[in-house]
Amino acid sequence: MTNAILQTQLKSLPFLHRGKVRDLYAVGNDKLLVVQTDRLSAFDVILPTPIPGKGQVLTELSNFWFKKLAHVIPNHLTGIDPASVVSEEDRAVVSGRSMVVKKLRPLLVEAVVRGYLIGSGWSDYKKTGSVCGIRLPQGLEQAQKLPEVLFTPSSKAPAGQHDENITYADVEALVGSALAAQIRDVSIRLYSEAADFAATRGVIIADYEVVKRILVWLIHRGRRHHENRLSSAAVFH
């Protein structure tokens, strides 16, 4: 088993930012090197013990979904080999856990799509019978499949704080009606295509945030036996 990488200290590129899982470096003025470390984040808290190899797995997952869903919307991948933008001494660190991406302006909202009633959506439903202002039928159970796929956005909270569920009207107020509609429609299509494909492999994608993470239930021998939140900005970010 390889040694875990809790954080990186590349010498050949300017360091920009250390997130919950990723370290960012500047590649010129218009690109970034994103390094997926082995840090583990749960509920916006970075845990002290890294998982060896997690960064490589996350990178492979990200590359798979970017390629799989590239026909839906362009992504930020450049196709540049990360090893080509760092010095020889830094190549071992970035190998298998990095990508060179375009430097883009992030959205002001988290574009969350739900196919199942779980997580904060379940919490909201128990309190109000709604999720992000969308009224749902009474009597739904935790983790139940929703009657239809829902776009349920949340705020983009500062580092160390939790995102808060918001309504579609709030999204329109933040980014305008035209962009809000584009975000909603593309997000629902991304989720639907990803969920349909995953189902053929015995995996239920319960919800995801375009730009944040996927919540999956792994199905083994016909039984739900595991719940795993993959922190994967690199999947839809």
mmCIF file of the C-alpha atoms, coordinates in Angstrom:
data_MODEL
# 
_entry.id   MODEL 
# 
loop_
_atom_site.group_PDB 
_atom_site.id 
_atom_site.type_symbol 
_atom_site.label_atom_id 
_atom_site.label_alt_id 
_atom_site.label_comp_id 
_atom_site.label_asym_id 
_atom_site.label_entity_id 
_atom_site.label_seq_id 
_atom_site.pdbx_PDB_ins_code 
_atom_site.Cartn_x 
_atom_site.Cartn_y 
_atom_site.Cartn_z 
_atom_site.occupancy 
_atom_site.B_iso_or_equiv 
_atom_site.pdbx_formal_charge 
_atom_site.auth_seq_id 
_atom_site.auth_comp_id 
_atom_site.auth_asym_id 
_atom_site.auth_atom_id 
_atom_site.pdbx_PDB_model_num 
ATOM 1   C CA . MET A 1 1   ? 0.000   0.000  0.000   1.00 0.00 ? 1   MET A CA 1 
ATOM 2   C CA . THR A 1 2   ? 1.294   3.451  -0.893  1.00 0.00 ? 2   THR A CA 1 
ATOM 3   C CA . ASN A 1 3   ? 1.963   6.087  1.706   1.00 0.00 ? 3   ASN A CA 1 
ATOM 4   C CA . ALA A 1 4   ? -0.922  8.486  2.215   1.00 0.00 ? 4   ALA A CA 1 
ATOM 5   C CA . ILE A 1 5   ? -0.560  12.104 1.076   1.00 0.00 ? 5   ILE A CA 1 
ATOM 6   C CA . LEU A 1 6   ? -2.182  14.428 3.592   1.00 0.00 ? 6   LEU A CA 1 
ATOM 7   C CA . GLN A 1 7   ? -1.088  17.574 1.766   1.00 0.00 ? 7   GLN A CA 1 
ATOM 8   C CA . THR A 1 8   ? 1.280   18.539 -1.007  1.00 0.00 ? 8   THR A CA 1 
ATOM 9   C CA . GLN A 1 9   ? 4.172   20.974 -1.143  1.00 0.00 ? 9   GLN A CA 1 
ATOM 10  C CA . LEU A 1 10  ? 5.060   21.251 -4.823  1.00 0.00 ? 10  LEU A CA 1 
ATOM 11  C CA . LYS A 1 11  ? 8.163   23.295 -5.531  1.00 0.00 ? 11  LYS A CA 1 
ATOM 12  C CA . SER A 1 12  ? 7.700   23.888 -9.231  1.00 0.00 ? 12  SER A CA 1 
ATOM 13  C CA . LEU A 1 13  ? 4.338   25.709 -9.288  1.00 0.00 ? 13  LEU A CA 1 
ATOM 14  C CA . PRO A 1 14  ? 2.846   28.621 -7.304  1.00 0.00 ? 14  PRO A CA 1 
ATOM 15  C CA . PHE A 1 15  ? 0.559   27.353 -4.532  1.00 0.00 ? 15  PHE A CA 1 
ATOM 16  C CA . LEU A 1 16  ? -2.931  28.896 -4.547  1.00 0.00 ? 16  LEU A CA 1 
ATOM 17  C CA . HIS A 1 17  ? -5.316  27.158 -2.179  1.00 0.00 ? 17  HIS A CA 1 
ATOM 18  C CA . ARG A 1 18  ? -5.781  24.110 0.019   1.00 0.00 ? 18  ARG A CA 1 
ATOM 19  C CA . GLY A 1 19  ? -9.373  22.887 0.190   1.00 0.00 ? 19  GLY A CA 1 
ATOM 20  C CA . LYS A 1 20  ? -10.915 20.067 2.156   1.00 0.00 ? 20  LYS A CA 1 
ATOM 21  C CA . VAL A 1 21  ? -9.537  17.440 -0.214  1.00 0.00 ? 21  VAL A CA 1 
ATOM 22  C CA . ARG A 1 22  ? -7.711  19.218 -3.059  1.00 0.00 ? 22  ARG A CA 1 
ATOM 23  C CA . ASP A 1 23  ? -4.589  21.340 -3.344  1.00 0.00 ? 23  ASP A CA 1 
ATOM 24  C CA . LEU A 1 24  ? -4.544  23.921 -6.140  1.00 0.00 ? 24  LEU A CA 1 
ATOM 25  C CA . TYR A 1 25  ? -1.551  25.325 -7.999  1.00 0.00 ? 25  TYR A CA 1 
ATOM 26  C CA . ALA A 1 26  ? -1.311  27.932 -10.751 1.00 0.00 ? 26  ALA A CA 1 
ATOM 27  C CA . VAL A 1 27  ? -0.325  26.830 -14.252 1.00 0.00 ? 27  VAL A CA 1 
ATOM 28  C CA . GLY A 1 28  ? 0.208   30.106 -16.013 1.00 0.00 ? 28  GLY A CA 1 
ATOM 29  C CA . ASN A 1 29  ? -2.602  32.649 -15.803 1.00 0.00 ? 29  ASN A CA 1 
ATOM 30  C CA . ASP A 1 30  ? -5.450  30.582 -17.196 1.00 0.00 ? 30  ASP A CA 1 
ATOM 31  C CA . LYS A 1 31  ? -5.042  27.043 -15.860 1.00 0.00 ? 31  LYS A CA 1 
ATOM 32  C CA . LEU A 1 32  ? -4.828  25.179 -12.563 1.00 0.00 ? 32  LEU A CA 1 
ATOM 33  C CA . LEU A 1 33  ? -3.217  21.974 -11.393 1.00 0.00 ? 33  LEU A CA 1 
ATOM 34  C CA . VAL A 1 34  ? -5.690  20.187 -9.124  1.00 0.00 ? 34  VAL A CA 1 
ATOM 35  C CA . VAL A 1 35  ? -4.124  17.584 -6.854  1.00 0.00 ? 35  VAL A CA 1 
ATOM 36  C CA . GLN A 1 36  ? -6.488  15.106 -5.162  1.00 0.00 ? 36  GLN A CA 1 
ATOM 37  C CA . THR A 1 37  ? -4.903  14.308 -1.804  1.00 0.00 ? 37  THR A CA 1 
ATOM 38  C CA . ASP A 1 38  ? -5.782  11.439 0.523   1.00 0.00 ? 38  ASP A CA 1 
ATOM 39  C CA . ARG A 1 39  ? -7.500  13.760 3.012   1.00 0.00 ? 39  ARG A CA 1 
ATOM 40  C CA . LEU A 1 40  ? -10.969 12.692 4.088   1.00 0.00 ? 40  LEU A CA 1 
ATOM 41  C CA . SER A 1 41  ? -13.730 15.234 4.609   1.00 0.00 ? 41  SER A CA 1 
ATOM 42  C CA . ALA A 1 42  ? -17.015 14.413 6.330   1.00 0.00 ? 42  ALA A CA 1 
ATOM 43  C CA . PHE A 1 43  ? -19.758 16.982 6.913   1.00 0.00 ? 43  PHE A CA 1 
ATOM 44  C CA . ASP A 1 44  ? -17.322 19.805 6.046   1.00 0.00 ? 44  ASP A CA 1 
ATOM 45  C CA . VAL A 1 45  ? -14.774 18.621 8.610   1.00 0.00 ? 45  VAL A CA 1 
ATOM 46  C CA . ILE A 1 46  ? -11.328 17.395 7.565   1.00 0.00 ? 46  ILE A CA 1 
ATOM 47  C CA . LEU A 1 47  ? -10.539 14.202 9.451   1.00 0.00 ? 47  LEU A CA 1 
ATOM 48  C CA . PRO A 1 48  ? -7.007  13.775 10.840  1.00 0.00 ? 48  PRO A CA 1 
ATOM 49  C CA . THR A 1 49  ? -6.301  10.365 9.276   1.00 0.00 ? 49  THR A CA 1 
ATOM 50  C CA . PRO A 1 50  ? -5.898  10.179 5.475   1.00 0.00 ? 50  PRO A CA 1 
ATOM 51  C CA . ILE A 1 51  ? -6.788  7.126  3.386   1.00 0.00 ? 51  ILE A CA 1 
ATOM 52  C CA . PRO A 1 52  ? -3.895  5.835  1.250   1.00 0.00 ? 52  PRO A CA 1 
ATOM 53  C CA . GLY A 1 53  ? -4.794  5.815  -2.437  1.00 0.00 ? 53  GLY A CA 1 
ATOM 54  C CA . LYS A 1 54  ? -7.997  7.825  -2.022  1.00 0.00 ? 54  LYS A CA 1 
ATOM 55  C CA . GLY A 1 55  ? -6.707  10.602 -4.276  1.00 0.00 ? 55  GLY A CA 1 
ATOM 56  C CA . GLN A 1 56  ? -5.987  8.211  -7.119  1.00 0.00 ? 56  GLN A CA 1 
ATOM 57  C CA . VAL A 1 57  ? -9.421  6.598  -6.857  1.00 0.00 ? 57  VAL A CA 1 
ATOM 58  C CA . LEU A 1 58  ? -11.093 10.004 -6.795  1.00 0.00 ? 58  LEU A CA 1 
ATOM 59  C CA . THR A 1 59  ? -9.156  11.063 -9.877  1.00 0.00 ? 59  THR A CA 1 
ATOM 60  C CA . GLU A 1 60  ? -10.137 7.928  -11.790 1.00 0.00 ? 60  GLU A CA 1 
ATOM 61  C CA . LEU A 1 61  ? -13.797 8.430  -10.852 1.00 0.00 ? 61  LEU A CA 1 
ATOM 62  C CA . SER A 1 62  ? -13.640 12.056 -11.930 1.00 0.00 ? 62  SER A CA 1 
ATOM 63  C CA . ASN A 1 63  ? -12.067 11.276 -15.279 1.00 0.00 ? 63  ASN A CA 1 
ATOM 64  C CA . PHE A 1 64  ? -14.600 8.516  -15.911 1.00 0.00 ? 64  PHE A CA 1 
ATOM 65  C CA . TRP A 1 65  ? -17.628 10.734 -15.344 1.00 0.00 ? 65  TRP A CA 1 
ATOM 66  C CA . PHE A 1 66  ? -16.187 13.703 -17.202 1.00 0.00 ? 66  PHE A CA 1 
ATOM 67  C CA . LYS A 1 67  ? -15.664 11.502 -20.248 1.00 0.00 ? 67  LYS A CA 1 
ATOM 68  C CA . LYS A 1 68  ? -19.001 9.761  -19.854 1.00 0.00 ? 68  LYS A CA 1 
ATOM 69  C CA . LEU A 1 69  ? -20.997 13.002 -19.654 1.00 0.00 ? 69  LEU A CA 1 
ATOM 70  C CA . ALA A 1 70  ? -18.934 15.281 -21.909 1.00 0.00 ? 70  ALA A CA 1 
ATOM 71  C CA . HIS A 1 71  ? -21.724 15.268 -24.516 1.00 0.00 ? 71  HIS A CA 1 
ATOM 72  C CA . VAL A 1 72  ? -24.092 16.943 -22.039 1.00 0.00 ? 72  VAL A CA 1 
ATOM 73  C CA . ILE A 1 73  ? -21.942 19.975 -21.267 1.00 0.00 ? 73  ILE A CA 1 
ATOM 74  C CA . PRO A 1 74  ? -18.270 20.915 -21.777 1.00 0.00 ? 74  PRO A CA 1 
ATOM 75  C CA . ASN A 1 75  ? -16.051 20.458 -18.744 1.00 0.00 ? 75  ASN A CA 1 
ATOM 76  C CA . HIS A 1 76  ? -12.878 22.128 -17.520 1.00 0.00 ? 76  HIS A CA 1 
ATOM 77  C CA . LEU A 1 77  ? -10.388 19.388 -18.428 1.00 0.00 ? 77  LEU A CA 1 
ATOM 78  C CA . THR A 1 78  ? -7.562  20.420 -20.769 1.00 0.00 ? 78  THR A CA 1 
ATOM 79  C CA . GLY A 1 79  ? -6.052  17.026 -21.586 1.00 0.00 ? 79  GLY A CA 1 
ATOM 80  C CA . ILE A 1 80  ? -2.619  18.291 -20.521 1.00 0.00 ? 80  ILE A CA 1 
ATOM 81  C CA . ASP A 1 81  ? -0.480  15.694 -18.757 1.00 0.00 ? 81  ASP A CA 1 
ATOM 82  C CA . PRO A 1 82  ? 0.075   16.896 -15.152 1.00 0.00 ? 82  PRO A CA 1 
ATOM 83  C CA . ALA A 1 83  ? 3.618   15.523 -15.264 1.00 0.00 ? 83  ALA A CA 1 
ATOM 84  C CA . SER A 1 84  ? 4.425   17.968 -18.060 1.00 0.00 ? 84  SER A CA 1 
ATOM 85  C CA . VAL A 1 85  ? 3.742   21.070 -15.948 1.00 0.00 ? 85  VAL A CA 1 
ATOM 86  C CA . VAL A 1 86  ? 5.825   20.185 -12.872 1.00 0.00 ? 86  VAL A CA 1 
ATOM 87  C CA . SER A 1 87  ? 9.494   19.502 -12.269 1.00 0.00 ? 87  SER A CA 1 
ATOM 88  C CA . GLU A 1 88  ? 10.901  15.991 -12.202 1.00 0.00 ? 88  GLU A CA 1 
ATOM 89  C CA . GLU A 1 89  ? 11.065  16.005 -8.413  1.00 0.00 ? 89  GLU A CA 1 
ATOM 90  C CA . ASP A 1 90  ? 7.326   16.793 -8.163  1.00 0.00 ? 90  ASP A CA 1 
ATOM 91  C CA . ARG A 1 91  ? 6.131   14.185 -10.669 1.00 0.00 ? 91  ARG A CA 1 
ATOM 92  C CA . ALA A 1 92  ? 5.862   11.343 -8.206  1.00 0.00 ? 92  ALA A CA 1 
ATOM 93  C CA . VAL A 1 93  ? 3.505   13.426 -6.053  1.00 0.00 ? 93  VAL A CA 1 
ATOM 94  C CA . VAL A 1 94  ? 1.104   14.380 -8.861  1.00 0.00 ? 94  VAL A CA 1 
ATOM 95  C CA . SER A 1 95  ? 1.177   11.020 -10.648 1.00 0.00 ? 95  SER A CA 1 
ATOM 96  C CA . GLY A 1 96  ? -2.269  9.433  -10.887 1.00 0.00 ? 96  GLY A CA 1 
ATOM 97  C CA . ARG A 1 97  ? -3.946  11.995 -8.608  1.00 0.00 ? 97  ARG A CA 1 
ATOM 98  C CA . SER A 1 98  ? -3.925  15.240 -10.587 1.00 0.00 ? 98  SER A CA 1 
ATOM 99  C CA . MET A 1 99  ? -5.472  17.053 -13.525 1.00 0.00 ? 99  MET A CA 1 
ATOM 100 C CA . VAL A 1 100 ? -4.731  20.276 -15.367 1.00 0.00 ? 100 VAL A CA 1 
ATOM 101 C CA . VAL A 1 101 ? -7.944  22.277 -15.774 1.00 0.00 ? 101 VAL A CA 1 
ATOM 102 C CA . LYS A 1 102 ? -9.129  25.571 -17.155 1.00 0.00 ? 102 LYS A CA 1 
ATOM 103 C CA . LYS A 1 103 ? -9.373  28.384 -14.640 1.00 0.00 ? 103 LYS A CA 1 
ATOM 104 C CA . LEU A 1 104 ? -13.065 29.263 -14.524 1.00 0.00 ? 104 LEU A CA 1 
ATOM 105 C CA . ARG A 1 105 ? -15.377 31.368 -12.404 1.00 0.00 ? 105 ARG A CA 1 
ATOM 106 C CA . PRO A 1 106 ? -17.429 29.147 -10.043 1.00 0.00 ? 106 PRO A CA 1 
ATOM 107 C CA . LEU A 1 107 ? -21.190 29.270 -9.684  1.00 0.00 ? 107 LEU A CA 1 
ATOM 108 C CA . LEU A 1 108 ? -22.699 31.127 -6.749  1.00 0.00 ? 108 LEU A CA 1 
ATOM 109 C CA . VAL A 1 109 ? -24.952 28.170 -5.953  1.00 0.00 ? 109 VAL A CA 1 
ATOM 110 C CA . GLU A 1 110 ? -24.631 24.436 -5.405  1.00 0.00 ? 110 GLU A CA 1 
ATOM 111 C CA . ALA A 1 111 ? -26.717 22.724 -8.074  1.00 0.00 ? 111 ALA A CA 1 
ATOM 112 C CA . VAL A 1 112 ? -28.178 19.776 -6.174  1.00 0.00 ? 112 VAL A CA 1 
ATOM 113 C CA . VAL A 1 113 ? -30.323 17.131 -7.868  1.00 0.00 ? 113 VAL A CA 1 
ATOM 114 C CA . ARG A 1 114 ? -32.221 14.475 -5.932  1.00 0.00 ? 114 ARG A CA 1 
ATOM 115 C CA . GLY A 1 115 ? -33.702 11.209 -7.080  1.00 0.00 ? 115 GLY A CA 1 
ATOM 116 C CA . TYR A 1 116 ? -34.223 9.845  -3.561  1.00 0.00 ? 116 TYR A CA 1 
ATOM 117 C CA . LEU A 1 117 ? -35.322 11.414 -0.292  1.00 0.00 ? 117 LEU A CA 1 
ATOM 118 C CA . ILE A 1 118 ? -32.144 11.333 1.778   1.00 0.00 ? 118 ILE A CA 1 
ATOM 119 C CA . GLY A 1 119 ? -29.716 13.647 3.580   1.00 0.00 ? 119 GLY A CA 1 
ATOM 120 C CA . SER A 1 120 ? -30.730 17.264 4.154   1.00 0.00 ? 120 SER A CA 1 
ATOM 121 C CA . GLY A 1 121 ? -33.694 16.727 1.842   1.00 0.00 ? 121 GLY A CA 1 
ATOM 122 C CA . TRP A 1 122 ? -35.092 14.154 4.267   1.00 0.00 ? 122 TRP A CA 1 
ATOM 123 C CA . SER A 1 123 ? -34.464 16.518 7.176   1.00 0.00 ? 123 SER A CA 1 
ATOM 124 C CA . ASP A 1 124 ? -36.365 19.318 5.436   1.00 0.00 ? 124 ASP A CA 1 
ATOM 125 C CA . TYR A 1 125 ? -39.202 17.003 4.461   1.00 0.00 ? 125 TYR A CA 1 
ATOM 126 C CA . LYS A 1 126 ? -39.677 15.807 8.043   1.00 0.00 ? 126 LYS A CA 1 
ATOM 127 C CA . LYS A 1 127 ? -39.943 19.410 9.231   1.00 0.00 ? 127 LYS A CA 1 
ATOM 128 C CA . THR A 1 128 ? -41.966 21.031 6.444   1.00 0.00 ? 128 THR A CA 1 
ATOM 129 C CA . GLY A 1 129 ? -43.174 18.398 4.011   1.00 0.00 ? 129 GLY A CA 1 
ATOM 130 C CA . SER A 1 130 ? -41.130 20.189 1.340   1.00 0.00 ? 130 SER A CA 1 
ATOM 131 C CA . VAL A 1 131 ? -37.601 20.268 -0.051  1.00 0.00 ? 131 VAL A CA 1 
ATOM 132 C CA . CYS A 1 132 ? -36.278 23.649 -1.165  1.00 0.00 ? 132 CYS A CA 1 
ATOM 133 C CA . GLY A 1 133 ? -39.834 24.965 -1.371  1.00 0.00 ? 133 GLY A CA 1 
ATOM 134 C CA . ILE A 1 134 ? -41.079 22.012 -3.453  1.00 0.00 ? 134 ILE A CA 1 
ATOM 135 C CA . ARG A 1 135 ? -44.101 20.429 -1.795  1.00 0.00 ? 135 ARG A CA 1 
ATOM 136 C CA . LEU A 1 136 ? -43.934 16.628 -1.724  1.00 0.00 ? 136 LEU A CA 1 
ATOM 137 C CA . PRO A 1 137 ? -46.637 14.002 -1.101  1.00 0.00 ? 137 PRO A CA 1 
ATOM 138 C CA . GLN A 1 138 ? -47.297 13.032 2.489   1.00 0.00 ? 138 GLN A CA 1 
ATOM 139 C CA . GLY A 1 139 ? -46.091 9.737  3.886   1.00 0.00 ? 139 GLY A CA 1 
ATOM 140 C CA . LEU A 1 140 ? -42.803 9.396  2.039   1.00 0.00 ? 140 LEU A CA 1 
ATOM 141 C CA . GLU A 1 141 ? -40.149 7.363  3.827   1.00 0.00 ? 141 GLU A CA 1 
ATOM 142 C CA . GLN A 1 142 ? -36.456 7.982  4.301   1.00 0.00 ? 142 GLN A CA 1 
ATOM 143 C CA . ALA A 1 143 ? -34.422 7.006  1.211   1.00 0.00 ? 143 ALA A CA 1 
ATOM 144 C CA . GLN A 1 144 ? -37.590 6.471  -0.842  1.00 0.00 ? 144 GLN A CA 1 
ATOM 145 C CA . LYS A 1 145 ? -37.359 7.130  -4.572  1.00 0.00 ? 145 LYS A CA 1 
ATOM 146 C CA . LEU A 1 146 ? -38.986 10.449 -5.379  1.00 0.00 ? 146 LEU A CA 1 
ATOM 147 C CA . PRO A 1 147 ? -41.956 10.658 -7.764  1.00 0.00 ? 147 PRO A CA 1 
ATOM 148 C CA . GLU A 1 148 ? -39.735 12.734 -10.080 1.00 0.00 ? 148 GLU A CA 1 
ATOM 149 C CA . VAL A 1 149 ? -36.163 14.006 -10.118 1.00 0.00 ? 149 VAL A CA 1 
ATOM 150 C CA . LEU A 1 150 ? -35.906 17.312 -8.247  1.00 0.00 ? 150 LEU A CA 1 
ATOM 151 C CA . PHE A 1 151 ? -33.583 20.275 -8.629  1.00 0.00 ? 151 PHE A CA 1 
ATOM 152 C CA . THR A 1 152 ? -33.008 21.334 -5.019  1.00 0.00 ? 152 THR A CA 1 
ATOM 153 C CA . PRO A 1 153 ? -30.237 23.970 -4.874  1.00 0.00 ? 153 PRO A CA 1 
ATOM 154 C CA . SER A 1 154 ? -28.271 25.149 -1.886  1.00 0.00 ? 154 SER A CA 1 
ATOM 155 C CA . SER A 1 155 ? -26.203 28.181 -1.023  1.00 0.00 ? 155 SER A CA 1 
ATOM 156 C CA . LYS A 1 156 ? -22.458 28.290 -1.567  1.00 0.00 ? 156 LYS A CA 1 
ATOM 157 C CA . ALA A 1 157 ? -21.308 28.720 2.033   1.00 0.00 ? 157 ALA A CA 1 
ATOM 158 C CA . PRO A 1 158 ? -17.869 30.065 3.027   1.00 0.00 ? 158 PRO A CA 1 
ATOM 159 C CA . ALA A 1 159 ? -15.192 27.571 4.019   1.00 0.00 ? 159 ALA A CA 1 
ATOM 160 C CA . GLY A 1 160 ? -15.938 25.922 7.358   1.00 0.00 ? 160 GLY A CA 1 
ATOM 161 C CA . GLN A 1 161 ? -19.665 26.635 7.153   1.00 0.00 ? 161 GLN A CA 1 
ATOM 162 C CA . HIS A 1 162 ? -22.507 24.429 5.937   1.00 0.00 ? 162 HIS A CA 1 
ATOM 163 C CA . ASP A 1 163 ? -24.459 25.091 2.745   1.00 0.00 ? 163 ASP A CA 1 
ATOM 164 C CA . GLU A 1 164 ? -28.132 25.892 3.270   1.00 0.00 ? 164 GLU A CA 1 
ATOM 165 C CA . ASN A 1 165 ? -30.989 24.687 1.073   1.00 0.00 ? 165 ASN A CA 1 
ATOM 166 C CA . ILE A 1 166 ? -32.553 27.486 -0.988  1.00 0.00 ? 166 ILE A CA 1 
ATOM 167 C CA . THR A 1 167 ? -35.457 27.761 -3.434  1.00 0.00 ? 167 THR A CA 1 
ATOM 168 C CA . TYR A 1 168 ? -35.329 28.033 -7.199  1.00 0.00 ? 168 TYR A CA 1 
ATOM 169 C CA . ALA A 1 169 ? -36.498 31.635 -6.849  1.00 0.00 ? 169 ALA A CA 1 
ATOM 170 C CA . ASP A 1 170 ? -33.422 32.290 -4.722  1.00 0.00 ? 170 ASP A CA 1 
ATOM 171 C CA . VAL A 1 171 ? -31.233 30.915 -7.521  1.00 0.00 ? 171 VAL A CA 1 
ATOM 172 C CA . GLU A 1 172 ? -32.909 33.228 -10.031 1.00 0.00 ? 172 GLU A CA 1 
ATOM 173 C CA . ALA A 1 173 ? -32.234 36.151 -7.725  1.00 0.00 ? 173 ALA A CA 1 
ATOM 174 C CA . LEU A 1 174 ? -28.564 35.187 -7.454  1.00 0.00 ? 174 LEU A CA 1 
ATOM 175 C CA . VAL A 1 175 ? -27.696 34.428 -11.086 1.00 0.00 ? 175 VAL A CA 1 
ATOM 176 C CA . GLY A 1 176 ? -30.648 35.570 -13.189 1.00 0.00 ? 176 GLY A CA 1 
ATOM 177 C CA . SER A 1 177 ? -33.537 33.609 -14.677 1.00 0.00 ? 177 SER A CA 1 
ATOM 178 C CA . ALA A 1 178 ? -31.769 32.522 -17.892 1.00 0.00 ? 178 ALA A CA 1 
ATOM 179 C CA . LEU A 1 179 ? -28.695 31.069 -16.160 1.00 0.00 ? 179 LEU A CA 1 
ATOM 180 C CA . ALA A 1 180 ? -30.839 29.565 -13.400 1.00 0.00 ? 180 ALA A CA 1 
ATOM 181 C CA . ALA A 1 181 ? -32.870 27.650 -15.994 1.00 0.00 ? 181 ALA A CA 1 
ATOM 182 C CA . GLN A 1 182 ? -29.702 26.439 -17.718 1.00 0.00 ? 182 GLN A CA 1 
ATOM 183 C CA . ILE A 1 183 ? -28.203 25.262 -14.427 1.00 0.00 ? 183 ILE A CA 1 
ATOM 184 C CA . ARG A 1 184 ? -31.408 23.419 -13.507 1.00 0.00 ? 184 ARG A CA 1 
ATOM 185 C CA . ASP A 1 185 ? -31.900 21.729 -16.880 1.00 0.00 ? 185 ASP A CA 1 
ATOM 186 C CA . VAL A 1 186 ? -28.273 20.660 -17.320 1.00 0.00 ? 186 VAL A CA 1 
ATOM 187 C CA . SER A 1 187 ? -28.054 19.434 -13.729 1.00 0.00 ? 187 SER A CA 1 
ATOM 188 C CA . ILE A 1 188 ? -31.151 17.275 -14.080 1.00 0.00 ? 188 ILE A CA 1 
ATOM 189 C CA . ARG A 1 189 ? -29.867 15.819 -17.346 1.00 0.00 ? 189 ARG A CA 1 
ATOM 190 C CA . LEU A 1 190 ? -26.453 15.061 -15.817 1.00 0.00 ? 190 LEU A CA 1 
ATOM 191 C CA . TYR A 1 191 ? -28.050 13.311 -12.872 1.00 0.00 ? 191 TYR A CA 1 
ATOM 192 C CA . SER A 1 192 ? -30.542 11.374 -14.982 1.00 0.00 ? 192 SER A CA 1 
ATOM 193 C CA . GLU A 1 193 ? -27.934 10.060 -17.429 1.00 0.00 ? 193 GLU A CA 1 
ATOM 194 C CA . ALA A 1 194 ? -25.479 9.222  -14.657 1.00 0.00 ? 194 ALA A CA 1 
ATOM 195 C CA . ALA A 1 195 ? -28.164 7.520  -12.559 1.00 0.00 ? 195 ALA A CA 1 
ATOM 196 C CA . ASP A 1 196 ? -29.429 5.476  -15.511 1.00 0.00 ? 196 ASP A CA 1 
ATOM 197 C CA . PHE A 1 197 ? -25.926 4.252  -16.316 1.00 0.00 ? 197 PHE A CA 1 
ATOM 198 C CA . ALA A 1 198 ? -25.062 3.532  -12.676 1.00 0.00 ? 198 ALA A CA 1 
ATOM 199 C CA . ALA A 1 199 ? -28.222 1.462  -12.306 1.00 0.00 ? 199 ALA A CA 1 
ATOM 200 C CA . THR A 1 200 ? -26.933 -0.921 -14.983 1.00 0.00 ? 200 THR A CA 1 
ATOM 201 C CA . ARG A 1 201 ? -23.933 -1.536 -12.710 1.00 0.00 ? 201 ARG A CA 1 
ATOM 202 C CA . GLY A 1 202 ? -25.979 -2.152 -9.565  1.00 0.00 ? 202 GLY A CA 1 
ATOM 203 C CA . VAL A 1 203 ? -25.440 1.317  -8.102  1.00 0.00 ? 203 VAL A CA 1 
ATOM 204 C CA . ILE A 1 204 ? -28.092 3.816  -7.059  1.00 0.00 ? 204 ILE A CA 1 
ATOM 205 C CA . ILE A 1 205 ? -27.074 7.458  -7.259  1.00 0.00 ? 205 ILE A CA 1 
ATOM 206 C CA . ALA A 1 206 ? -29.368 8.980  -4.668  1.00 0.00 ? 206 ALA A CA 1 
ATOM 207 C CA . ASP A 1 207 ? -28.384 12.606 -5.222  1.00 0.00 ? 207 ASP A CA 1 
ATOM 208 C CA . TYR A 1 208 ? -25.483 14.752 -6.212  1.00 0.00 ? 208 TYR A CA 1 
ATOM 209 C CA . GLU A 1 209 ? -24.282 18.302 -6.311  1.00 0.00 ? 209 GLU A CA 1 
ATOM 210 C CA . VAL A 1 210 ? -22.982 19.467 -9.660  1.00 0.00 ? 210 VAL A CA 1 
ATOM 211 C CA . VAL A 1 211 ? -19.632 20.848 -8.451  1.00 0.00 ? 211 VAL A CA 1 
ATOM 212 C CA . LYS A 1 212 ? -19.537 19.002 -5.210  1.00 0.00 ? 212 LYS A CA 1 
ATOM 213 C CA . ARG A 1 213 ? -20.200 15.378 -4.401  1.00 0.00 ? 213 ARG A CA 1 
ATOM 214 C CA . ILE A 1 214 ? -22.153 12.228 -5.115  1.00 0.00 ? 214 ILE A CA 1 
ATOM 215 C CA . LEU A 1 215 ? -24.096 10.166 -2.600  1.00 0.00 ? 215 LEU A CA 1 
ATOM 216 C CA . VAL A 1 216 ? -24.280 6.577  -3.751  1.00 0.00 ? 216 VAL A CA 1 
ATOM 217 C CA . TRP A 1 217 ? -25.764 3.430  -2.338  1.00 0.00 ? 217 TRP A CA 1 
ATOM 218 C CA . LEU A 1 218 ? -23.821 0.370  -3.359  1.00 0.00 ? 218 LEU A CA 1 
ATOM 219 C CA . ILE A 1 219 ? -26.018 -2.606 -4.113  1.00 0.00 ? 219 ILE A CA 1 
ATOM 220 C CA . HIS A 1 220 ? -24.597 -6.088 -3.548  1.00 0.00 ? 220 HIS A CA 1 
ATOM 221 C CA . ARG A 1 221 ? -26.582 -9.264 -4.153  1.00 0.00 ? 221 ARG A CA 1 
ATOM 222 C CA . GLY A 1 222 ? -29.830 -7.325 -4.254  1.00 0.00 ? 222 GLY A CA 1 
ATOM 223 C CA . ARG A 1 223 ? -29.380 -5.680 -0.860  1.00 0.00 ? 223 ARG A CA 1 
ATOM 224 C CA . ARG A 1 224 ? -28.477 -2.157 0.118   1.00 0.00 ? 224 ARG A CA 1 
ATOM 225 C CA . HIS A 1 225 ? -25.508 -2.631 2.349   1.00 0.00 ? 225 HIS A CA 1 
ATOM 226 C CA . HIS A 1 226 ? -23.424 0.475  2.273   1.00 0.00 ? 226 HIS A CA 1 
ATOM 227 C CA . GLU A 1 227 ? -23.749 4.235  2.077   1.00 0.00 ? 227 GLU A CA 1 
ATOM 228 C CA . ASN A 1 228 ? -20.758 6.195  0.901   1.00 0.00 ? 228 ASN A CA 1 
ATOM 229 C CA . ARG A 1 229 ? -20.351 9.895  0.257   1.00 0.00 ? 229 ARG A CA 1 
ATOM 230 C CA . LEU A 1 230 ? -17.652 10.604 -2.279  1.00 0.00 ? 230 LEU A CA 1 
ATOM 231 C CA . SER A 1 231 ? -16.241 14.077 -1.988  1.00 0.00 ? 231 SER A CA 1 
ATOM 232 C CA . SER A 1 232 ? -15.648 14.685 -5.647  1.00 0.00 ? 232 SER A CA 1 
ATOM 233 C CA . ALA A 1 233 ? -15.395 18.199 -6.882  1.00 0.00 ? 233 ALA A CA 1 
ATOM 234 C CA . ALA A 1 234 ? -13.558 16.610 -9.738  1.00 0.00 ? 234 ALA A CA 1 
ATOM 235 C CA . VAL A 1 235 ? -16.603 14.650 -10.793 1.00 0.00 ? 235 VAL A CA 1 
ATOM 236 C CA . PHE A 1 236 ? -18.862 17.607 -11.578 1.00 0.00 ? 236 PHE A CA 1 
ATOM 237 C CA . HIS A 1 237 ? -16.709 20.600 -10.692 1.00 0.00 ? 237 HIS A CA 1 
# 
